[in-house]
Each structure stands twice: as structure tokens, then as C-alpha cells.
Amino acid sequence: LLLAAAPPAHPLGIRLRAAARLALEEDDMGEFYKIQSYLMGLYKEPDNPRDCMTEFIAYRIFYWIINNNTAELSKEIGAMTAEHKKDPAVRHALRVHETVELCDYRSFFGLYRETPNQGKCLMKVIKHRIRARALRVILRAYKPTVPVQFLQRQLGYKVEDVDSLLRAGNGEEDDSDDSDDWEGYATQSGIVVTVEAPAGGGGDPGTALVDVKASLDALSLTNA
């Protein structure tokens, strides 16, 4: 257990919180769930302090979203006090829940950037799902092309230069493990990029565009 990594001299609640945070850093969701379940049990005991309780309530909201467990999520929200809901971390997690339910990807990516504590360790899993849904929505809404920079902004990416967009859209390999790396994402998703020549010619590099039909076809193959 990761709990063993916490200093044994510390009170149990402190050790549990340290172990849970370590599990988040290590992407060990199974261990995290076991530890935070025990921790929430301690919080319910009348003589135990409630230190960092709202931080872990926020993590639990993310955890239930990841597992599509609407029953437990509803119970979690129903058990919250008014004071819990005023806490910035809990308020943020509840707003994330709303954006996921509505597939409001623009608001979601704004909230992702503002995630407090170690919430991004959980939010990144939700982010991948929201991006997949948002990509399909956008590609089906725009024909025959959509500007790459527009797509990047909608999916929560930084806007890149034309050369990097072309490398990504034409299938060049990328070995980055960065989950927010556009080139790796575009290649993995099969996004096909072309450049529209500028009307006036000259040194203008042109506008990078996503070929919607070709990208949808490639996306269907990657998910087959």
C-alpha cells in the first residue's frame, strides 16, 4: 500500500491524505479510491478533525464523474452541507460536473486550467473524454473545412504556428507524452490538415484548415 510511504509518526488522517495524494500523482486510481474511502470514513467520526475535507470531496466528485457513477455522485452532492458547497474546490468540482453533463467543452477547458490542489490528476482523464466528444461535435458541425486554430481553441489547446499544424495533420510521428501536445493528439485522432493558399500570394504561409470529411473518416477508423 502507498499508505506505507507516509511517515508512521504522523496521525492517521495526515498519513491517509499524504498517501492519497501520492496515489493521485502515480495515477493509481484503485489505491486512491481505497484510501480516500477510509479517509472519508474518518471524517464522519465526531472526534476526528475535518482538515482538508473539502479538498477530498472535490476529488470524489471527479472520481465519480470518471466512473460514470451518477448514483454515488448524487449521494455525494446530497450529503454536502451549505458550507461545503461554498468551498472553492468543491464549487469548482460542481461546475465541472455541470459542464460534463451539458458537454459544455468551452467552459470545461477554462475550468481545467483553474483546477485547484491535485485535481488535475483526475481532471485529465475527464479532459480526454470531453475532447473526444467535442471533436466529433465540431467536425460534424463544420463542412467542408474548419480552421485549425479555431479547432485548437475549442479543444483547449494553445494556438500553434502553421508548420507545426502541418506536421501534425500529415501524420508525422510525435513521441511526446504531454497530454496537451497538439501534434501528438492530431496525429492520433487522424486529423487531416491542408493549407489554403493566400489570395495575394507573397510570403503569407496561408491558412491551416482541417479537412472535415477526411478527418471524420480517419477518426472512425481509429475508433473501429
C-alpha positions as CSV (number, residue, x, y, z in Angstrom):
1,L,0.0,0.0,0.0
2,L,1.1,3.6,-0.7
3,L,0.0,4.3,2.8
4,A,3.2,2.7,4.0
5,A,5.1,5.6,2.2
6,A,3.6,8.1,4.7
7,P,5.7,8.9,7.8
8,P,4.4,6.4,10.5
9,A,4.7,9.0,13.3
10,H,2.0,11.2,11.8
11,P,-1.6,11.0,12.8
12,L,-3.7,8.6,10.7
13,G,-5.6,11.3,8.9
14,I,-2.4,13.1,7.8
15,R,-0.9,9.8,6.7
16,L,-4.0,8.9,4.7
17,R,-4.1,12.3,3.0
18,A,-0.4,12.0,2.1
19,A,-0.9,8.5,0.7
20,A,-4.0,9.5,-1.3
21,R,-2.1,12.5,-2.9
22,L,0.7,10.1,-3.7
23,A,-1.7,7.7,-5.4
24,L,-3.0,10.6,-7.5
25,E,0.5,11.5,-8.6
26,E,1.1,7.9,-9.5
27,D,-2.2,7.6,-11.4
28,D,-3.1,4.7,-9.1
29,M,-6.9,5.1,-9.1
30,G,-7.6,1.8,-7.3
31,E,-5.3,2.7,-4.4
32,F,-6.6,6.2,-4.3
33,Y,-10.2,5.0,-4.1
34,K,-9.4,2.7,-1.2
35,I,-7.5,5.3,0.8
36,Q,-10.0,8.2,0.3
37,S,-12.9,5.9,1.2
38,Y,-11.2,5.2,4.5
39,L,-10.4,8.9,4.9
40,M,-14.0,9.9,4.4
41,G,-15.0,7.3,7.0
42,L,-12.6,9.1,9.5
43,Y,-14.2,12.4,8.6
44,K,-17.6,11.1,9.7
45,E,-16.3,10.2,13.2
46,P,-17.2,13.0,15.6
47,D,-13.8,13.3,17.3
48,N,-11.7,13.4,14.2
49,P,-10.6,16.7,12.6
50,R,-12.0,17.8,9.3
51,D,-8.7,19.0,7.9
52,C,-8.7,19.2,4.0
53,M,-12.1,17.5,3.9
54,T,-13.4,19.7,1.1
55,E,-10.3,19.0,-1.0
56,F,-11.1,15.3,-0.9
57,I,-14.8,15.9,-1.5
58,A,-13.8,17.6,-4.8
59,Y,-11.6,14.7,-5.7
60,R,-14.5,12.3,-5.0
61,I,-16.8,14.3,-7.4
62,F,-14.1,13.9,-10.1
63,Y,-13.8,10.2,-9.3
64,W,-17.5,9.5,-9.7
65,I,-17.5,11.5,-13.0
66,I,-14.7,9.4,-14.3
67,N,-16.5,6.2,-13.4
68,N,-19.9,7.5,-14.7
69,N,-21.3,6.6,-11.3
70,T,-24.3,9.0,-11.2
71,A,-25.9,7.3,-8.2
72,E,-22.8,7.8,-6.0
73,L,-22.3,11.3,-7.4
74,S,-25.9,12.2,-6.5
75,K,-25.4,10.8,-3.0
76,E,-22.2,12.8,-2.6
77,I,-23.8,16.1,-3.6
78,G,-26.8,15.4,-1.5
79,A,-24.7,14.8,1.6
80,M,-22.9,18.1,1.3
81,T,-23.5,20.9,3.7
82,A,-24.0,24.5,2.5
83,E,-20.6,25.3,3.9
84,H,-19.0,22.5,1.8
85,K,-20.6,24.0,-1.4
86,K,-19.1,27.4,-0.6
87,D,-15.6,26.0,-0.6
88,P,-13.7,27.0,-3.8
89,A,-12.5,23.5,-4.6
90,V,-16.0,22.0,-4.2
91,R,-17.6,24.8,-6.1
92,H,-15.1,24.2,-8.9
93,A,-15.8,20.5,-9.0
94,L,-19.6,21.1,-9.1
95,R,-19.2,23.4,-12.0
96,V,-17.1,20.8,-13.8
97,H,-19.9,18.3,-13.2
98,E,-22.3,20.7,-14.9
99,T,-20.1,21.2,-17.9
100,V,-19.7,17.4,-18.4
101,E,-23.4,16.9,-18.1
102,L,-24.1,19.6,-20.7
103,C,-21.0,18.8,-22.9
104,D,-20.0,22.4,-22.5
105,Y,-16.5,21.9,-23.6
106,R,-15.5,25.6,-23.8
107,S,-16.4,26.1,-20.2
108,F,-14.8,22.8,-19.2
109,F,-11.4,23.7,-20.6
110,G,-11.5,27.0,-18.8
111,L,-12.2,25.2,-15.5
112,Y,-9.5,22.7,-16.2
113,R,-6.9,25.4,-16.3
114,E,-8.2,26.7,-12.9
115,T,-8.2,23.3,-11.2
116,P,-7.1,23.6,-7.5
117,N,-4.9,21.3,-5.5
118,Q,-4.1,18.0,-7.3
119,G,-7.4,17.8,-9.1
120,K,-5.8,17.8,-12.5
121,C,-4.6,14.2,-11.8
122,L,-8.2,13.3,-12.1
123,M,-9.4,16.0,-14.4
124,K,-7.0,14.9,-17.1
125,V,-9.0,11.7,-17.5
126,I,-12.2,13.6,-17.9
127,K,-10.4,16.0,-20.3
128,H,-9.6,13.2,-22.7
129,R,-13.3,12.2,-22.9
130,I,-14.5,15.7,-23.3
131,R,-12.0,16.3,-26.2
132,A,-13.2,13.2,-28.0
133,R,-16.8,14.3,-27.7
134,A,-16.1,17.9,-28.6
135,L,-14.0,16.9,-31.7
136,R,-16.9,14.9,-33.1
137,V,-19.4,17.7,-32.5
138,I,-17.2,20.3,-34.2
139,L,-16.3,18.1,-37.2
140,R,-20.0,17.3,-37.8
141,A,-21.0,20.9,-37.5
142,Y,-18.5,22.4,-39.9
143,K,-18.2,21.5,-43.6
144,P,-16.1,21.2,-45.7
145,T,-13.3,22.6,-43.6
146,V,-12.7,24.2,-40.2
147,P,-9.7,26.5,-39.4
148,V,-7.2,24.6,-37.3
149,Q,-6.6,27.5,-34.9
150,F,-10.3,27.6,-34.2
151,L,-10.4,23.9,-33.5
152,Q,-7.3,24.2,-31.2
153,R,-9.0,26.9,-29.2
154,Q,-12.3,24.9,-28.9
155,L,-10.4,21.8,-27.7
156,G,-8.4,23.8,-25.1
157,Y,-5.0,23.8,-26.9
158,K,-2.6,26.7,-27.4
159,V,-2.6,28.1,-30.9
160,E,0.4,26.8,-32.9
161,D,2.2,28.0,-36.0
162,V,1.3,26.7,-39.5
163,D,4.4,24.5,-39.8
164,S,3.6,22.5,-36.6
165,L,0.0,22.2,-37.7
166,L,1.0,20.7,-41.0
167,R,3.4,18.2,-39.3
168,A,0.6,17.0,-37.1
169,G,-2.1,16.9,-39.8
170,N,0.1,15.0,-42.2
171,G,0.8,12.1,-39.8
172,E,4.3,12.8,-38.8
173,E,5.2,10.9,-35.6
174,D,5.4,12.6,-32.2
175,D,7.0,10.9,-29.2
176,S,5.8,13.4,-26.6
177,D,3.9,12.1,-23.5
178,D,2.4,15.6,-22.9
179,S,-1.4,15.1,-22.9
180,D,-1.7,18.7,-24.1
181,D,0.6,18.2,-27.1
182,W,-1.4,19.2,-30.2
183,E,0.8,17.4,-32.7
184,G,0.5,14.1,-30.9
185,Y,-3.2,14.5,-30.4
186,A,-3.9,15.5,-34.1
187,T,-1.9,12.5,-35.4
188,Q,-3.5,10.0,-33.0
189,S,-7.0,11.3,-33.9
190,G,-6.4,11.2,-37.6
191,I,-6.9,15.0,-38.2
192,V,-6.1,15.8,-41.8
193,V,-4.7,19.3,-42.3
194,T,-4.3,21.3,-45.5
195,V,-3.2,24.9,-46.2
196,E,-5.3,27.3,-48.2
197,A,-3.1,29.5,-50.3
198,P,-3.3,33.2,-49.5
199,A,-5.3,35.3,-52.1
200,G,-2.5,37.8,-52.5
201,G,0.4,35.3,-52.6
202,G,3.7,36.6,-51.3
203,G,5.2,35.4,-48.1
204,D,1.9,34.7,-46.3
205,P,2.1,31.0,-45.2
206,G,-1.7,30.6,-45.8
207,T,-4.5,29.3,-43.5
208,A,-4.2,25.8,-42.0
209,L,-7.6,24.0,-42.4
210,V,-9.0,20.7,-41.2
211,D,-10.5,18.6,-44.0
212,V,-13.7,17.6,-42.2
213,K,-14.7,14.6,-44.3
214,A,-11.2,13.1,-44.4
215,S,-10.8,13.7,-40.6
216,L,-14.1,12.1,-39.7
217,D,-13.3,9.1,-41.9
218,A,-9.9,8.7,-40.1
219,L,-11.5,9.2,-36.7
220,S,-14.0,6.4,-37.4
221,L,-11.1,4.1,-38.3
222,T,-9.1,4.9,-35.1
223,N,-12.2,4.1,-33.1
224,A,-13.1,1.0,-35.0
